[in-house]
């Protein structure tokens, strides 16, 4: 094997492989069906981001086949596999969802995610990759500042939908990088997509909540009228 084949390709999930964030997707999917879950989310978050992600992933009815995948990243993954390189999906999303995406695509040799206790982001992800790869080098496709500790330990940074500030920061850190997988000045394009999706999630959530309130209130009015009339007749 040559040096390129020996170097695994590691791919981030949220905002990189997919043009959205699974924490946002699961939160609004669950709240759209169970609006009262918003109160539980406060308690789950008190137990840490990993706990929040785990609880939402366990309740969400998310169809990973319908997620907005980044085709440029998928092409890079397929190209790496054709070269005989090992490809790893590494995400801070809950491991249940990471496994579902990996199984659906069938393109990854290994995957890792948050487990309800450890939030696999930043330096924690970098350390886990170093452990998995026995301290070996790797290329990493990411999109945000949270990926900087991972890029620092890797061989080369590959930017997908990353803001221009990330490229400047990598330059000051003397980390080689490539941004051929999409470049958006100022903000990641997935932010715009998330904004649109969040609006429609709010819309659907409010409509479902209003519909449930109407159904719950409908049987109450006859009962209240009966009780009021009964009291008047007794007085």
N, C-alpha and C positions, 0 to 999 in steps of 0.2 A: 504494500500500500504506500502511496505517496503521502506527503504531509497534509494535503487537503482532505484526503479520505480519512486520515486519522483524526481530524478535527471535527467534533460533533457540531451540529447546528441546533441551538436552543431557541425556542420560540415562545414569546409571551402570548397570552390569550386576550385579555381585555384591552380594547383599543388597538390591538396589533393584528392578531389572527382574525378577530371579529371587530366590526366597526360599532361596538357598543360595549357596555359594562354589565357583567352578569349580576352584580350586586343590585344595580338599578333595575335590570330586567326582572329578577326574582322578587324584589321588593314590591314593585308595582303590579306584578302578576298576582301575587298573594293578596295584596291590599284590594285589588280589583274584585276579588271573590270574597274576601273576608276583611272588610274595612277596620274592624276592631283590632286586627293584628298590629296596627300602627302603635297601639299602646304596649303590646308585648315587645315590639322592637326596641323600645327604650330599655327594658330590662335585659334583653339579649345583648344589646350594645354595651351595657355595663359590664358584661362578662367578657368583653373584647370583640374586636372586629371578626375574628375567626369564629366565635360563637354565633354572632349575628348571621354570618354567611351560611353556617351549617344549618341553623334553624330555618332560614328562608329556603335553602336548597332542598331541605327535607319536605317542605310544604308546596313548593312551586310546581306547577304543571308546565314545564318549559320544554318545547320541542326544539332540540338543538339543530335539527335539519333546517329549520326556518330562520336561523340566526343570520345576520348580515356578514358573511365572510368576506375577508379582504382577498380578492383574487390574486393580487400581486404577491402577497405572502404565500398563498397556496402554491403558486408557480415556483417560488423559491424553494419551498419544502419539497416539491416533486423533483426539482432539479437536483437538490442535495441527495435525495434518495437514489436517483439515477446514477449519481457519482459514487454510490456505495457508502455515503456518509451516514452516521447515526443521527437521528433526529429526535429531539426531546421537547415535549410540551411542558413548560414550567409556568405556573400561574398562581396568583394569590387568591383566585376564586376557590370556592369549596371543592374538595377533591371529588365529590359525587358528580359535579357538573363537568369538571375537567376530564374525568374518566368517560363521561357520556360523549363529550366532543371528540375525544381521541378515538373512541370506539366507532363513532359515526363516520369520521374521515378515514380511518384506517391508514394513516400516513406516519404515525409516530411509533418509535421503538420503545419509548418510555414516557411517563408523565408524572407530574407531581403537583400538589395543590395544598391548600390550607385544610387542616384536619379538625377544626372545632376548638383547638387549643392554641396552635401555632399559626399565626398569619404569615403565609409564605411570601413576603414581599421584601424588597430592598436587600439589606445585608443578610437577612435570614435566608432568602432565596439563593444568594451568592454562596453562602456557607454550605447549603444543602447540595448545590451543584458541585462544589469542590469535593464534597464527600462522595457523591455519586460517581464522579469522574476521577477519583483518586488524585486530585490536585492537577489534573490535566487541563489543557487549554480548550477553548471553545469559541464559536461565534454566536452572538446573541442578537436576536431581532426584538426590539422593544420600541416604546413610544413616549416614555415620560421620565421625569426626574427620579421617580422611584426605582428606575432601572439603572441609575448611575452606579450603585455599588456592584451590580452584576457586570456591567460593562468594564468596570475597573479591574475585575478579576479575569476577564476573558481576553481573547486574542484580538477580536475586531467587533466593533459595534455596527449594527445595521438598523437604520431608522425606518420605521413605518408610520406614516402620518404624524410625525413628530414636529412640534413647533420649532421655529428657528433658534430659540433660546437654548434648546438641547444641543444643537450642533455647535453653537458657540461655546457652551460649557465643556463639551467633549474636546474641543480644540484647545481650551485652556488647560485641560487635564492631560493633553498629549495622548489621547486615545484615538487610534485610527478608526474612522467611521465611513459608512457608505449610506447615502440616503436615496437610493434609487427606487425604493419601495413606496414612494410618496412623500411629498414635502409640502407643508402648508405654513406660510409665514404667519406668525403670531399665535395660532392655535391649531390643535389637531382637528382634522376634518371629522373625526368621530364625535367631537364635541357638538358639532352642528346636528349630526344624526341623532345623538343622544337627546338633544334639546327637542327635536321633533318627536321622537318616540316618547319622551317624558310627557309632552303635551297631550298626546293621544292616550297615554296611560291615565293621566289625570282625568281626561274627558270620560273615558270608559268607566273609571273608578267612580266618578261622581254620578254618572247615569245609573250604574248598578246600585249604588248606595241609595239614590233617590227612589229607585224602583222597589228596593227591599223595604224602605221606610213606608212607602205607600201600601205595600202588602201587609206590613205589620200593623199599620194604623187602621186599615179598613175594618177588621173585625172589632176593633176597640170602640168605635163610635156607637154602634147599636148597644153594646154592653153599658157604656156610660149613660146613654139616653135611658136605658131600662132602669139603671140604678137611681138616676135622678128622678124619674117618674115614680119609682117605688117609694123613695123617701118622701116625695110630696104627698103621695096617697096615705102614708103612715102618719103624717103630721096633722 
